[in-house]
Amino acid sequence: MLKPDERTTPRNGWAIDLAPLRGNPAYARLWAGGVTSGIGAQLTVVAIGVQIYDLTKSTFAVSLVGIISFAPMIVVGTFGSSLVDAFDRRIVLLCAALTSWVAVGGIAAFAWVGGNNLTPLYVLATLSSVSSTIVGTARFSILPRLVPASQLPAAAALSGVSAGLQVTFGPALAGLLIAGCGFAWTYSIDVILYTTAFLGIVMLPPIRPEGKRMSLGSRSVLDGIHFLATSPALRAPILLHVVCMVFGRPQALYPALAATVLGGGPMVVGLLSSSAAIGVLASSVFSGRLVRIRRQGVVVGLAATSFGASILAVGIVIASAGRDARGTEIVAVPLIAACVLLFFSGASDNVASIFRTTMMQSAAPDAVRGRIQGLTTVVLTAGPRVGDAWVGALSGFSFWAAPVVGGAIIVLAAAATTRWARGMREYVPVEVPQ
């Protein structure tokens, strides 16, 4: 029986359940700081790409920001996450956030002095990315200690709102600030917004990992891998997520589609990019009834199926549109259809994420949560890059090939996982909303 203050059944139908924010001040402060600092981070992500291109006129130079940071993020996601399971998570989070804040401050200072050397930008951007990996891992591990287990689905939906706000408004605000104020002010506003995150972190109580204190080293990492590999409730959802990330990312096609299939140039690239983000935000805002679902693993499989079907349908739209675009002239019907389908792909992916996150936080013991999230971060880092390579390989054949074949692979993988992964299919958390 749940205590009255732990009940999460929404009173507003489909509207998002705000119980985690109302009943847990520490979580509310941490969530609010994450929203503002996340929007600020998007300012720097956009600005640093634009600044490097302005300095070099080279898209390869821009891509080096991600290439250089890739290996350090993999290493930190794999080994650095052990810190979260070994020390007070509040201290780990604070140190990582301070490091990221200093890195962004360095980028802002570099812009104010008018530096043209790319090396400091690459180094500071990598430092910010690596420290942000630890920030995300620590926040994931802290959350189940701040809210009741019955409120984890609602908290995961609120994380979707946070992510949706960040990717929807952050890049748009960055464009306005870069055009109106310049790079230095854009970076400085990120520094100011990031400062708000410290209020929620500093006011956290001490959060030490439960159970026997873990020693650092490769053994602790192997223990985390072993737990994940032998957990039937977690192994299948994460593997399915890998399939979705590799075969369900058509973003690399957007510039070519805007130039030769849909028309509209950069504006259409923006519309396609924002459609999935709006789907993420909408599915979180109207997630109220989701928190009452008991068969969470089944929902992960169904949502992945919907995601794959949406991506496959995008490929069909691309195939049916041909290559009729001429410059900035927009081919309206295929564009509208693609945006609607990408909206549903973002919504489906977010629903799967809500319950996958809930399962990871409730099924994993507190002592290994940091390492589990660190390994997941490795997937989140590597998956999109492999996915872009997949799209690039098939785009030489046709633009529709990657989304059609990839979407079909996702649908088949989701069906097979739901059918044969019994641990995922039958998973029900110990404490669920009634």
N, C-alpha and C positions, 0 to 999 in steps of 0.2 A: 504493500500500500504506500503510495506516495504522500508525502506531507503536503498540506495545502499550498505552501509557498513554493513547492516544486512542481506543481501541475503546470503543464505547458499547452493544454488544449486551447486553441485560439478562440477568442470570443468574437472575432470579426470575420468569420468565414475564411475566405482566401487571403485576406490581408496578412502580412508577415507577423509572426509572433514576436513581440518585443519583450517577452518575459526575461530573457537574459540581461537586457539593458536595465529594466525596471528593478529587478531584484538583486543585482550584483554590481554595486558601484565600482569595484576594482576592474571588473570586466568592461563596464561601460566606458571608463576612462581610457583603458587600453585600446578599445575598439575605436573610439573617437580619435585618439592620437594616431592610430593606424590609417584612418581615412585621410586625415590632413597630410600626414607625412607621405602617404602613398601618392596622393595627387602631386605633391612637391617632387617626388621621385620621377614621375612622368614628365615633369617640366625639364629635368636634367637629361632624361633619356632622349627626348626629342631635340633639345637644344644642342647637346654635344654632337649629335649626328649632323645637324644643320651647320654648326660651326666648323666641324672638320671638313665638310664638303665645301664650305665657303673658302677655307684655307687651301684646299688641294684640288677641288673640282674632280675628285676621284671617289666613285662609289666603293671601290675596294678599300680605300683608306677608312671610309665609314664602317665597312664590315669588319675591319680589324678590331674595333671596339669589342665586338662579340667574340671574335676569334681568339684574341689575346686573353680574355677573361675566362674562356671555356675550361681550360685545364685546371686553373686554380679553383674554379667553382666546383669542379668534379672532386678534386682532392679535399677541399674543405667540406663539401657535402658528405663525403664518405668518412673522413677521419675527424674533422672538426666538430661534427655533431656529437661525438663522445663527450665533449665538454659539457653539453647540456644535461647528460645523464650522470655527470660526475660531480658537479658543483651546484651551488645555489643558482637556480635558473634566473632569478631576478638580476643577480650580479653579471651573469653571462650575457643576458639581454642588454643590460645597461652598457657594458664594455663594448659589445658589438655595435650598438646604436651610436655610441660616442665615436667609434672609429669611422662609421659611415658618415656621420655628421661632419667630422673633420675633413674627410675626403671631399665631400661636396663643397665645404668651405674653401678648400684648396682650389677646386675648379673655379669657384667664384672669384677668388683672389687673382688667379691666373687671367681670367677674363678682364678684371678691372685694370690690370697693368698692361693689357694689350699684347700678351705673349703670342707668338706665332709658332713656337716649337710644339710639335704634336706629342712628344714623349711624356711630358707631365700629364697631358689629358688622358693618354692611354693608361699610365700608371695609376692615376687617381680614380679613373673610372673602374679599373680592375679592383682596386682596393674597396671601392664602394660596393661593387657587385659581390665580392667575396664576403664582406662583413654583413651585407644584407642577407646572405644565405644563412648565417648564424642567427640573425634576427628572426627570420621566418621560422627556423627550426625551434628556437626558444619560445616564440609566441605560441606555436602549435602545441608544445609540450606543457605550457603554462595553462592554457585555456581550460582543460578538463579539471584543473585544480581550483578554478574560479567559479564554475557554474555546475549545478547538479547534472548528473548523467542524463536525466530525462530532458534536459534543455539543450543537449548537444546538437540535435538536428536544427533547432532554431538558431543556435549560435553559428552553425555552419552556413545557414541561409543568410545570416547577417554578414558573414565573411564574403558571401557572394555579392551582397549589396555594396560592401566596401570595394571589392574588386571592380564591380561594374561602374561605380562612381569614378574610380581612379582612371580606368581606361577610356571612359566616355568623356569626362571633362578635362582630364589632365592634358592630353595632346592638343585639344582645342584651345585651352588656356595658354599652352606653350606657344602655339602659333601666334596668338594675339600679343603675348608679351614680347616675343622675339621681334615681331614687326613693329611694335609700338615703343618698346623700352630698350631692346638690345639684349645681348647675351649676358652681360654682367648682372643686370637687374633680374633676369630670369633665374639665373643660378642663385642669386641672393634671396629671392623669394622662396626658393626651395629650402635654403638654409633656415629661413624664418619658420616655414611650415613644419620642417622636421623638428624644430625645437619644441613644438607642441606635444610631440610624442613622449618627451621625457617626463611630463607631468604624470602620465599614466604609468610609466615604468617605475619612477622613483617612489610612487605611493603604493606599489605592490608590497604585500607582506613577503617575508622570506619564503622561498619555494624550493626546498631541497628535494632531490629525488627520493622517492620512498624505497625502502628495502636496503639491502646491503650496499655499501658504497662501492662504486665500480672503479677499477684502476684504468688509467689511460693506456692506449697501445693498440696494436693490431688485433689482439685477442678480443677486445671489446667490440671492435668493428665486426669481426667474424661471428661473435655471439649475436649481434643484431641481424646479420645476414641469415644466420641459421634460424633465428626466431621467425623472420619473415618467410623464409623458404618452407618452413614446416607448419605455418599457420594457415589452415585451409580457409579461414574466414577472410584473410587479408591477401593471400597470394593471388587468387584469381582476380579480384577487383583491380589490383595494381597492374597485373599483366594485361588485363583488358584495357586499362588506361594507356599503357604503352602502345598497344595496337591503335587506339584512337588518335594518339598524338602523332604517330608516324604516318598513318594513312589518311588522316582526316584534316590536314592543314593545307588548304588551297591558297593561303595568303600570298605565296610567292608568284602566283598567277595574276594577281590583281592588276599590276601595271600593264602587262601584256593584254589582258582582257579589256582594260579601259582604252587601250590604243587601237586594238584591231577587231574586237568583238562587240563590246557594249558602248564604246565611245565615251566622251565626257572628260577624258584626261584625269588629272589629279583629283578633281571633285568626285568622280565615280570611285576612284581608289579609296577615298575617304568614306564614301557611303557603304561600300562593301566591307571595309574594315570595321565600321561602327555598328553594322547590323548585328553581328554576333555579340558584340559588347552590350548592345541594348537588350538582346535576348537574355543574356546573363542577368542583367539588372532587373528586367521584368519578372523573370522566373523566381528571383529572390524576393522581390516585393510582394508577389502573390503566392507565397509558399506556405501560407498559414495552415492549410490542411495537410501538407506533407509531413508535418511533425507528428502526426498520428499514425503514420504507416509503420507497421511492425516488421514486415518482411523487407528489410532494407536491402539485402543482397539482390532480391528479385528486381527491385526498383533500379538498382545499378545496371543490371542486365537490360532491362526494358529501355532505360534512358540511353544506353549505349547503342541499342538497336535503332532508336529514333534518330540519334546523332548520325549514325552511318547512313541511314536512309536519306536524311537531309543532304548530306554531302554527295551521295550518289545522284540525287535529283538535281543538284547544282550542276553536276557534269552533264546530265541530260539537257538542261537548259542551255549550257554552253554549246553542246553539239547541235542543238536545233537552231541556235542563233546564227551559225555560220560565221563569216568574217565580213560583215557588211558595214562596220563602223567607218566613218570618215572624219578624222580629226576629233573635234570637240562635239560633233553631232551625236546625240545620245539615242541609242536604240532602246526605247522605253520599256516595252513589254518584257523582254528578257531581263533587263536590269531590275525591274520591280520583282519579278519572279525570283531572281537570284538573291535579292535582299531579304525577301520573306523567308526563303529557305535557310539562309545564313542566320536569320533571327532564330528560327527553330533549332538550328544546330547549336547555337550558343545557349539557348534555354535548356536543351536536352543535356548538353555537356555539363551545365551547372547543376542540374538535378542529380546527375550521376556523381558529381563532385560533392554535393551536400551529404549524400549517404556514404560515399567512400570515405570521406573525412570523418564522419560520425563513427563508422566502423573502426577506422584506425585508432581513433581516440578512446573508444570504449572497449575494444577487444584487446588492445596492446596494454600490458602492464605499465604502470608509471615509470618503472626503472628502465624501459627500453624505448620510450616514446621519442626521445631525441634522435636516437640512431635510426629508428623507423622513418621519421620525417626526413632525416638527412639523406637516406637512401632514396626516398621519394623525390627529393630535390634533385638528385643526380638524374633521375628519369625526366623530370621537368626541364632540366637543362639540356640533356642530350636529345630527347625526343623531337623537339621542334627542328633541330638542325638536321637530324636524319630525315625528318619529314620534308624539309626543303630540298634535300638531295633527291628524295623520291619524286617530288614534283618536277624538279629539273630534268631528271632522267626520262620521264614519260612525256614531258611537254614537247620534246623534239618530235615525237610521233603525232600528238595532237593535244590541244589544251584540255579537251574533255577527258582524256584517258586517265589522268591521275585521280580526279574526284570520282569517276565512275568505278574504276577498278578498286580504288582505296575504300570507297563507301561500301562496295560489295564485300570486301574483306572484313570490314568492321561489323557488318550485319551478320556475316557467317560466324565470326569470332564471338560476338555477343550471344548468338543462339547456342553455339557449342558450349560456351562457358556457363550459361544459365542451365543448360541441360545436364552437363556432366560435372560441374564444380559444385558438389553437394554442400560443401562447407559454406560457400557464398550463398547458394540458393536458399538454404534453410537457416541462415543466420538471423537471429532475433536478439536484440540487446537484452541484458538482464533486467534493465529498468527502462520502460518505455512509457510514453504518454498514454493515458487511458481516456 
